Amino acid sequence: MAPLLTEFANIHNLPDSYIQTAQKFFLPLCEHLVKHARSAERPLLVGVHGCQGSGKSTLTDLLLFLLQRHYMLPSVGMSIDDFYLTCDERAKLAEAVHPLLQTRGVPGTHDMVLLQSVLTKLLNHSMPVDIPRFNKAIDDRRPEAEWDRIDSEVKVILLEGWCVGAVAQPESALHNPINDLERKEDAVGQWRGYANEKLAGEYQNVFSMLDQLIMLKAPGFHTVLQWRLEQEQRLVAAMKADDKTTHIMDEAAVSRFIQHYQRITEYALKTLPERADVVFDLDESRVIQRVHKREA
């Protein structure tokens, strides 16, 4: 197993400390998932939740890598981000409902009907299944020719995302704005009300399908700006020379951008730990401090 972890760390340019973290915390998690997957009658659907920059995508990639390479379990991973509405679809939504819906992120800006359809096909072994992919550098969905096609049955499905597993707030909690974005651009609460309504409806239809929910729990929303800036810098470094750079954000843009996510992120930090199957408590450097497992 050690050579595989080293290979993974090299591929993703991760420090040696990540290998130690994986050995201590993520290998037992993977073994737990394998045990359930091998005894299940249908594919195991696992949600991975974490705020922006928490490491949920890397954890998902690691689990997928180990499931396929070490445990030889056919598996597939995807992000809820891959199911964002197209730029044109969000433009129409922004015109019809609220201008802030042009910005990807909050519930209401994903194609949850498509996501539910993809997951249902995978769970029912209705192959082939095409999985969309989203290009954040150009803020739009990739052409269908670039989607991933899954031709054979899988045993584990990993779905990661910042709002995966999140629940809606009580309507009374929506009345007061919580940041400058809401105060200046959503004073009457139409945008946040729409997002909350979507989260309470079609998003729960998908999240209720999850067999397991894993949470990477940040110490608070105050860490998100720095973590998201680091994420943006990695996006720049990973871009190909011919990619468009229009949507790469500077610090001011990132600071405004994360305010779109603040309300749901803060509520998830309060409510999800008691609902998740496994919670990894992170410090401000993303070092795991504690692990909580829900009793069966």
N, C-alpha and C positions, 0 to 999 in steps of 0.2 A: 504493500500500500504506500509506503514512503516514497518510492520512485514516482508513483502516479501523482502524489501531492506535489512533489518537486516539479514535475512536468507541468502541472496545472499552474503553479505559481510562476513558472518561467513564461508560460504562454500569456498570462495576464499581468506580467510585470509586478508581482506581489512580493512583499518582503518575507524573510524567513519567519517572522512572527506570525504571518498568516498560516503557514504550515503548522505551527504549534497550536494555533487556535483551532484549525481544522481537525487535528488529531484529538484534541481534548473535547471539543464540543460538537463538531459537525459529523465526524465519523459515527458516533453513537446515534445521532439523529438519522443518518442515512441507513444504518442497520435497522433502526426502528421502522423506517418507511419500507424497507425491503421485506421485513417480516410480515407487515400488513399486506403488501402488494402480492406476495407469493401465496397468501391464504385467501385473497379476495376473489370473488367470482367475476368481478368486472375491474377495469383499470382503476387504480387509486388516484384520486384527484386531490392535489395538495396545493393550498394557497400559501404564498409567501408575502407577508406584509411588512412594510417598513417605509418611513418617510424618505424624502428625497435624499440621496447620498448615504443612506444607512448601510449599504452593502447588500441589499436584497438581490440585485441582479447577479452579483458575484456569487452569492450563496446559491442561487438557483443554477448558475452555470456549473458550480462545483458539484452539486447534487446530481445534476444531469451527467456530468463527466464520470462520476463514480458509478452511478447506476448502469451506465452503458459499458464502461471500460473494465470495471472490477467485478460487478455483480452480474453482468451480461443480461440485464433486464432492458428490453426495448422501452425507451422512454422519450418523451417530448417535452420541451419547455417553451413557454410563451409569456409575453408581458401583456398586461391589460393596455399598455401604451400602444401596442400594435393594432389595437382596435379603435384608435381615435377616428372620429369622422374625418373625412378629407377636408382640405382647406376650403374648398368650394361649399361643402355641406355645412361647415361651421359658419361660413359667411352668410349663408341663407338663414341659419338658426339665429345668428346675431341680429339680422335685420328683422326677423319675425318675433323674437322674444326679448333679447337684451344684448347690447354691443359686447359685453364681456365674454359672451359665449363664443366669440371668434377665437379666443385664446384656449388652446387645448389644456385639459387637466381635470376640471371638476366633473362630477357626474352630470350627464347630459351631453358631454362632448365625445362619448364613446358610442360605437355601434354595438350595443349589448345584444341585439337580436342576432347579429353575426357571431358574436362570441358564444352565445348560448348554443347556436346551431353547430359551431365547430366543436365545442365540448361534448355535445350530445352525440355527434357522429363518432368522435373518438371513444366515448364510453360504450357505445353500441357496436363498435367495430365496423362502422359503415365506411369502409375505405373505397377510394382514396379520399383524403381530407386535405384541403388547401388552407394554409394558415397565413393570414396577411402579415405584412411587415411594414413598420412605419419608419420613415427617415426624418429624424428630428432636425437634422441639419437644414433641410428644406421645408420643414413643418408640414409634411404631407405624406400620405400613404404611398408606398412603392407600387409600381405597376403590377398587375396580376401575374405577369410573366416572372416576376422576382419573388413571388410568394413561395413558401416552403410547402412541398407536397409530401404527405405521409401516406405511403402505400401499404404498409403492413401494420398489424395490430400492435398496440403498445400496452405496457403493464402499469406505467406511472405517467401521470400528466402533472406538470408543474406550472402553476399560474402565479406570476409575481406582479406586484403593483402597489403603489402608494396607498390606494384606497381599498385594496382587496380585503374583504371581510368587514369593512367599516359599516356602521349603522347610522341611520338618520337621527338628527337632533329633534327634540320636542319643538313644536312650532314656536313656543314662547321664547326659546333660546335664540331665535332668529331676529328678534326685534331690534336689538342694539348692535350696531356695527362694531367690529373688533379691531379694525386697522384702517389706515388711510384709504386704501383701495375701496373698502366698503363704504366709508364715510363720504368719499368724494364721487364715486362712480356707481354706487348701488345704495343710495340714501334711503330709498323706500323698501329695499330688500327683495326686489323682484328676481334678481339674479340668484342670490343665495337661496331664496325660496324655491326656485325652479330646480336648482341642483339638489336640494334636500328632498324634494318630491321624487326626483328621479332615483336618488339613492335609496329611498324607502320602497320603491317599486321594482323596476326592471333589474336594478343591481342586486337586490336581495334574491331575485329569481335565480341569478347565477351563483351568488355566494352560498345559497342554501344547498348547492350541489357539492360543495367541498366536503371531502372526507376528513381532512386534516388542515389546520391553520397554524402556520409558524409566524411568529412576530419578532422582528428586530426592533426593540423598543429604545428610542432615543431618550436622552435625559430631559428633553424639552424641545419646544419649537425653536428656541434660541440657537440651536446648533444647525438648523437647516440652511441658513444663508451660507455659512462657510462650507458645509458639505456640498451644497448645490454649486457653489463656485468651483470647487475642486472637480465636480462632475462635468461642468462646462469646459474646463481646461482639458480634461481627458477627451472630451468630444472633439475639440479642435485638433488635438494631437493625433486622433485616430482617423480624421477625415482624409479621404483620398484627394489627390491634387485637382481632380476635375469636379469635385463636389462644390455646390454652391455654399457660400458662407453668409448669406443674407441674415440668417436667423441665429447666428452665434451671438450671445448676449454678454455685455459688460456687467460690472458689479451693480450699477444702478438699475439696469434692466432685470437682472436676476433678483434684486431686492424687491422690485415691484412684482415680478412673476410669482415668487413664492407666496405672496399675500393671497393669491388665488386659492392656495392650498391650506392656509393657516387654520381656518375654522374646522375643517374636517380632520386635519392632522391632530389638532389639540383635543378634539373630542375622541378620536381613536385612541390617543394616549391614555385617556381616562377610562374608556369602556372596553377596549379590546383585550387587555391583559387577562381579564377574568373569563373571556370567551375563547381565547386561543388555546390550542393544545400544547404548544411549546412557546415560551417567551424567553428571549435572550435580552437581558438588560445591558445596554451599552453606556459607556461613559462618553465624554465629549470627543475623545480620540477614537471612538468606535471599538474600544476594547471591551470585551464581554466581562461583566462583573458578576452576574448571577444568571442562573437558568431556573425557570419555573415550568413545571409540567403539570398539566391538568390531570387529576385522578380519573381513572377510567370508571 
